[in-house]
């Protein structure tokens, strides 16, 4: 896994009855790939529009979305320009809800051309959930997973995964709790989920092709046989 460890940029949640969220201001690294994860819980499940932002990014692209019952999670991404400046991300929902939470984070060391290789989703109402991906490319990619668990008190990270951060809308009925984890295993699993509504998106981030050579790996101008 050569894609660099994700960095949490902003997390939050709110119980305000409105139809949008706006992150706090943050300044991601130059050339980084920024993700926004949004979770909501309301009957019926709200749809999530494409984000807008005041960051120096290109177009926001869809990574994936999953719905279980009245809970929805969505993931979007955007490539940061050469010269970054602090800014916020705003995302609109199809209708107002008092149960929404978000996580914004960034990664570097990725392929700025084809940055996502694959994605998959999983849903359920049990205390555990698992999503399986295909094999990674020679150990050079990173898998990232985001999950919404409605009414969960906390979310347990699966085998081989490392939790980045959790966020929640706030305690109470239909609490929207989300979590992001990352790793280099092809199966992502979670535990400690509430038996209400669980929905997850898992995706694979391609490594910067400048770090990969035929039969070798190059890091900081040096190479060795792989």
C-alpha positions in Angstrom: 0.0 0.0 0.0 1.8 3.1 -1.3 -1.1 5.6 -1.3 -0.5 7.7 1.8 -2.5 7.4 4.9 -5.8 9.4 4.7 -6.0 12.6 6.7 -9.2 13.7 8.4 -10.0 17.3 7.4 -13.3 17.9 9.0 -16.1 16.0 10.7 -19.5 17.1 12.0 -23.1 16.4 12.6 -26.3 18.3 13.2 -29.9 17.9 14.4 -31.0 21.1 12.7 -34.1 20.4 10.5 -32.8 21.6 7.2 -31.8 20.1 3.8 -28.0 20.9 3.6 -24.7 20.6 5.4 -21.6 22.7 5.2 -18.3 21.6 6.6 -15.9 23.7 8.6 -13.1 25.5 6.6 -10.0 23.4 5.9 -7.0 23.5 3.7 -6.1 20.1 2.1 -2.6 19.4 0.7 -1.7 20.4 -2.8 -2.6 17.7 -5.4 -4.6 15.7 -2.8 -7.8 13.8 -3.5 -10.6 15.1 -1.2 -13.6 12.9 -0.2 -16.9 13.9 1.4 -18.9 11.2 3.2 -22.5 12.1 4.1 -24.9 10.0 6.2 -28.5 10.7 6.8 -31.4 9.0 8.5 -35.0 10.0 7.8 -38.1 8.2 6.5 -38.1 8.2 3.5 -34.4 8.0 2.9 -33.1 11.3 1.5 -31.1 11.6 -1.7 -27.8 13.4 -1.7 -26.9 15.9 -4.4 -23.4 16.5 -5.8 -21.3 18.7 -3.5 -20.2 22.2 -4.2 -17.2 23.8 -2.5 -15.0 26.9 -2.2 -11.9 24.7 -2.3 -9.6 24.8 -5.3 -10.8 21.6 -6.8 -12.1 20.2 -10.1 -15.5 18.7 -10.6 -16.9 16.6 -7.8 -17.3 12.9 -9.0 -19.6 10.2 -7.5 -17.9 7.3 -5.7 -20.9 5.4 -4.4 -24.1 5.4 -2.4 -26.0 2.8 -0.4 -29.5 2.8 1.2 -30.9 0.6 3.9 -34.4 1.4 5.0 -34.4 5.1 5.9 -30.7 5.4 6.1 -28.4 6.6 3.2 -24.7 7.1 2.9 -23.0 8.7 -0.1 -19.3 9.4 -1.1 -18.0 12.0 -3.5 -14.5 13.0 -4.5 -12.6 15.9 -6.1 -9.0 16.5 -7.2 -7.3 19.5 -5.5 -5.5 21.9 -7.8 -1.8 22.8 -7.6 -2.3 25.8 -5.4 -4.8 25.1 -2.6 -6.7 27.5 -0.4 -8.9 26.9 2.6 -12.5 26.4 1.9 -15.7 24.5 2.8 -17.9 21.8 1.2 -21.7 22.1 1.0 -24.0 19.3 0.2 -27.8 19.4 -0.3 -30.3 16.7 0.5 -33.6 16.1 -1.3 -35.5 17.2 1.9 -34.9 18.5 5.4 -33.8 16.1 8.1 -32.6 16.4 11.6 -30.2 13.4 11.4 -27.1 14.0 9.3 -23.4 13.6 9.7 -20.3 14.1 7.5 -16.6 13.3 7.2 -14.3 15.2 4.9 -10.8 13.7 4.4 -7.9 13.7 1.9 -5.3 11.3 0.5 -2.1 11.8 -1.4 0.1 9.5 -3.4 -2.8 8.5 -5.7 -3.2 8.4 -9.4 -4.5 11.8 -10.4 -5.8 10.4 -13.7 -7.8 7.3 -12.8 -7.9 7.7 -9.1 -10.6 5.1 -8.3 -10.2 1.6 -9.6 -13.4 0.0 -8.2 -16.2 0.4 -5.7 -18.8 -1.8 -4.0 -21.6 -1.5 -1.5 -23.3 -3.5 1.2 -26.4 -3.1 3.4 -28.0 -5.0 6.3 -29.7 -4.8 9.6 -27.5 -7.2 11.6 -24.8 -6.2 14.1 -22.1 -7.0 11.5 -21.6 -6.1 7.9 -19.0 -7.2 5.4 -18.1 -6.0 1.9 -15.7 -7.8 -0.4 -13.6 -6.3 -3.2 -11.4 -7.9 -5.9 -7.6 -8.3 -5.4 -5.6 -5.2 -5.3 -2.8 -4.4 -7.8 0.5 -5.8 -6.4 -0.1 -4.3 -3.0 0.1 -0.7 -4.3 -3.5 0.4 -3.9 -5.6 1.4 -0.8 -9.1 0.3 0.2 -11.3 2.8 2.0 -14.7 2.0 3.5 -17.4 4.3 4.8 -20.4 3.1 6.8 -23.6 4.5 8.2 -25.2 2.7 11.2 -28.4 4.2 12.4 -28.7 4.3 16.2 -25.2 2.7 16.8 -23.4 3.8 19.9 -20.0 3.2 18.3 -18.7 1.3 15.3 -16.2 -1.5 15.5 -13.4 -1.6 12.9 -12.9 -4.9 11.0 -10.0 -7.2 10.8 -7.0 -5.5 9.0 -8.7 -2.1 8.9 -7.7 1.1 10.7 -10.3 3.6 11.7 -9.8 7.1 10.5 -12.7 8.8 12.3 -16.3 8.6 13.3 -19.0 11.3 13.2 -22.6 11.5 14.5 -25.6 13.6 14.1 -26.1 13.6 17.9 -27.7 11.1 20.3 -31.4 10.4 20.0 -33.8 8.3 18.0 -32.5 7.6 14.4 -29.0 8.9 15.3 -26.9 9.0 12.1 -23.5 7.6 12.9 -20.8 7.2 10.2 -17.3 5.9 10.2 -14.4 5.7 7.7 -11.7 3.0 7.8 -8.8 2.1 5.5 -6.5 -0.8 4.8 -5.0 -3.1 2.2 -7.2 -6.1 2.7 -9.9 -7.0 0.1 -12.6 -7.6 2.7 -14.0 -4.8 4.9 -16.1 -5.7 7.9 -17.7 -3.8 10.7 -19.1 -4.9 14.1 -21.0 -3.3 17.0 -23.7 -2.0 14.5 -27.2 -1.3 15.6 -29.9 -3.6 14.1 -31.7 -0.8 12.5 -30.2 0.4 9.2 -26.6 -0.2 8.0 -25.2 0.9 4.7 -21.6 0.9 3.5 -19.5 2.0 0.5 -16.0 0.6 -0.1 -13.7 1.8 -2.9 -10.1 1.3 -4.1 -7.7 4.2 -4.7 -5.1 3.7 -7.4 -1.5 4.6 -6.6 0.4 7.3 -8.4 1.8 5.5 -11.5 5.1 7.4 -11.0 5.7 5.1 -8.0 5.4 1.9 -10.0 7.9 0.6 -12.5 8.1 -2.8 -14.3 9.0 -5.2 -11.5 10.1 -2.5 -9.2 8.8 0.1 -6.8 10.2 3.6 -6.8 10.0 5.9 -3.8 11.6 9.4 -3.6 13.8 8.7 -6.6 15.1 5.4 -5.4 14.0 1.9 -6.6 14.3 -1.7 -5.7 13.0 -5.0 -7.0 9.6 -5.9 -5.8 
